[in-house]
């Protein structure tokens, strides 16, 4: 990707058009904010070269790489590259005086390596110009991944569809440029710091991955749709809407409750970005499944009741 930015003239085009900042995002996250104004504003204010959005990992086995410091440099360690023992380490294993999460209160303290990378990144154009140079690209290491790859039996000519990984694939990722962020010396606090930053976001507002097909119990079309509806419904409630027969439904990354009797609403992005411009919902009762959309003729928001056919 980075080589293509240079060889295809994309960086030159960005410069001609005055583009100074870039947000990279993963297409399988239905809750991603494009652009994420708070994230970008923070990065610009702090003169960041690059940055990563993260969420707290749900459990050690969740397939999310983690952001950490390796040999003095910030980088993402892929979930397949961290040992189960290391991935399972908890804060209270290191801090027995952690009163907020001691083992006697029934809570489980957060993971030591808890900052899950959700593939939402910030870079400056000048940083991209630097990391797209050949000398930097040669320094970026490959990641080893085990994959299931269809192949041909050379004796019979038959197609083999493996049930377990049978191939090794070498990959590079967008986040591999993080270690190349510049360092600077802070003149007041007298320490050196990287121009790479981490921005933690609420999972239930900004992260719901689509990794599996229909029928799966998590990270699937059903959970993605439900997470979007739940988020929009909270925005409506915060704006003063009245949810009739309201009952809680867990985040779609986990268990799915029956939602057929729950008031839900989908809000058009033409109306709101993160909850503003929703005064039209104040005092309005929400029953069943609804959609708040922009009227083509008047440009004003209108609430439309929808049929719920089968599962969400």
N, C-alpha and C positions, 0 to 999 in steps of 0.2 A: 504493500500500500504506500509506504513512504517513498519508495523508489519511483512509483508511478506518479506521485505528486510532482516530483522533479522532472522526470523524463517526458511527461505528457503536458508540461507547461502550465500545470494547475497553480503552482505557487506564483508564477509570473502573472497569471490572470488575477489571482487574489490580490497581488500587489497593485495592479493597474486599477482594480475596483475599490481599493482602499480598505480591504478586509484585514483587520488586525488580530481578531480573536476567533477561535474555532471551538465549537463544542462537538465532541464525538459521542455517539450513543449507540447502544445495541438495539437492533430492530425488534427483538423478541420481548421487550419490556413494555407492556401496555400502559403503565403509569408514568413513563418517562416524561419529563417536562422539557419541551423544545421551544425556545431556549429556557434553561433554568436560570432565571434572572438573578436570584439571590446568589447562586453558585458563581456565576460569571462576574457579578459585581464584587464579590469577596475576592476573587482571583485578581481582578484588575486593581482593586484597592491595595492589595498586598504585593503587587508587582510580580505575580507568579509566572514562571516559565510554563508550568503544566500542573495539573491537579487531577484528583480522582474523587468521585463520589463513592461513599461506602454505606453499608447498613450493618447492623449487628447480626452476625450469623445466628441462625436458629439452633444449630447443633453442629458438632464436629464433622458429621458426614455430609452436610449440605454442600453441593457441588459449586462452591464459590472460592475463587482464589482470595488470598488475604494480603493486605498491604502491610509491609513491615520493613525493618532495616536489616539488610544483609551485607556484611562486610563494610559497614559504615555508609551504605547507600540505600535510599528508599527504592523499593521495587515491589512488584506483585509476585507472590509465590503461588503458583497454580495449585489447586486442591489435589491434583494427582502427584504433585511433587513434595508434599508435606507428609510426614509419617503419621499414622493414626495416633501414636502416643503424643506427639507434639501437638497435633490438631485438637486433642482432647484436654489439654492443660487448662486448668481453671485458675482464676486470680487468687482464690482463697488457698490454693496450694502453695502460693508464694507469700501471701499476706495473711497470717493467722489472726491479725488484729483488725481485719476488715469488718467493722461492726455492721455495715449496711448489708453484707451478704454472708454472715456467718452460718455455719452448718446447722445451728440450732433453730433458725427461724423458718425452716422449711423451704427456703429459696435456694436456687442454684446460681452461684456467681457467674459472671460472664466469662467467656473464653479469653485466654491470654491473647491468642491470635484471632480477634473477633471482628476486625474491620474487613467485611466481605466486599470485594470489588464487584460493582454492578455494571462495569463497562460504560460509565458515563464520565467522560474526560474533558478537560479544558486544556488548550494549548494556545500560545501566541503564534502568529505567523512567523515571526523572527525565530522562534524556537524550532518550528517545523523546517525552516530553511536550513538551520544548522544540523538537525538530526537527519536530514535527507541527503547529506553529503556522504560520499562513498566511504570515507574513513570511519564515520560513525556507524554506517550500516554494516561494515565489516566487523565491528565490535559487538554487535547485537547477537546474542547467542540463540541457538535453536532450543525449543522445548520438545522433549520426547513424549509422544503420546501413543498409547496402544489402541488400535482401532479394529473394528470388524469390516473386512474388505472382501467383496465378492471376487472370486477367482475361477480359473478354468483348470479342471483336471487334465493335465497334459497327456495322460494315457487314454482317457475315454472321451475327452472333449466336453464333458458335462460341466454345467455351471455349479459351483459350490457356493452356498450361502452359509457362512460360518455362524455358529451359535455363540462363540466367544471370540475375543480379540485374536487375530492371526497375523497382524501386520504392525509395523512400527512407522509412525508418521512424524516427521520433523516439522515443527510449526514455529512461526513468529507471530507475536501479538502486538496490538496497538500500544499496550502499556509497557512494552519493552524499552521505550525511550525515557521512562521516568528517571533512571539513574544518571542520565546526561543533563539533568537540570543544573543550572549554575548554582554555585554557593556564593554567599555574600557574608561580610563581617558586619555585625550589628554595632554601630558606633556608641550606643548608649549602654547596652547590656554586655558588650564585649564578648560576644561569642559568634561562631560561624553557623550559618543556617542554610539549608537548601531552599531553592525557589520552587520546590515541589510542595504542594499542600494537599491535605485530606479534608473532605467536607462530608460529614455524616448526615444522612437524611432519614426521615421516618419511613420505615418499610411499608406501612399500610397506606402511605400517601404517594410513594415514588418508586416502588419496586414490586412487580408481580410478573415473573418470567414465564414465558411460554416455551417449555422444553419438551413436553410430551404430547402425544396424540389424544384424541377423544377416548374416554374410558379410564384414563389414569386418575389417580386420586389427588395428585398435586401437580402444580406447574403445568397445567393443561388448559385447553380452551375454556372449560367450565370455570376453573378457578380464576383465570384472567378476567373473564367477563364479570364474575361476581365481585372481584376486588375493585374493578372500575365502578360498578354500580354502588358498592358500599362506600367508596370514597365520595362519589357525587352525592349520595344520600346524606352523608355527614355535612357536606357543604350546604346542602339545602336546609338541613336542621339548624346549622349554625346561622343561617340567614333568617330563621324564624318560621320555617315550615313545620307543620304539625304531622308527625308520623303516626298514623293510626294502626293499632295492633302491632306496635313495634316490638321486636325481639332481636337480641344480638345474634350476629353471625360472625364466626371467626374468620380471620384473615385467610384468604384462599391458598396461601402457601401451606396450610395445614388441613384440618378437618373441614368438611363441607356440611353445613346444616341444611335442613329443609327450608327453602326460602319462598315457597309458593304463597304463604300468607303474610309475607313481610313487605312493607312499603319500600319500594325502590325507585330510583330515578336516574336516568342518564341525561347529562347536560351537554348541549352542543358546545364545542370549543369556540364557536362564534359569539357566545354569550359571556362566558367567564373563563379566566385563566386559572385562578386559585380561590374562587369564592366571592369575588367582587361582582357587582351588577346583578345581584340576586334579590333585590328588594321586592321584586314581583312575587316572591314566594312567601313573604312574611304573612303569617296567619293562615296560609293555605293548607288544607288537609290533604295529605298524600295517602292514597289507597292503592295497593297493588303495584303493578309495574307502569312507569310513566317515562315520558321523554320531554325535556324542555328544549325546544328548538326555536330558531329564529324565523319569524314569518317572512316569506319572500316579498310580500307587497309592502308591509309596514316597517319591517326591520325590527319589530318588537318581539320579545320572547313570548311564546305560547306553550301551555302545558297540554300534552297529548297523552291520553290513556292508551296503553298498549295491551294486547292479548299476550298471555304467557302460554305458549305452546310447548308442552313438554318441559325439559330441564332448561334452566338458565344457560 
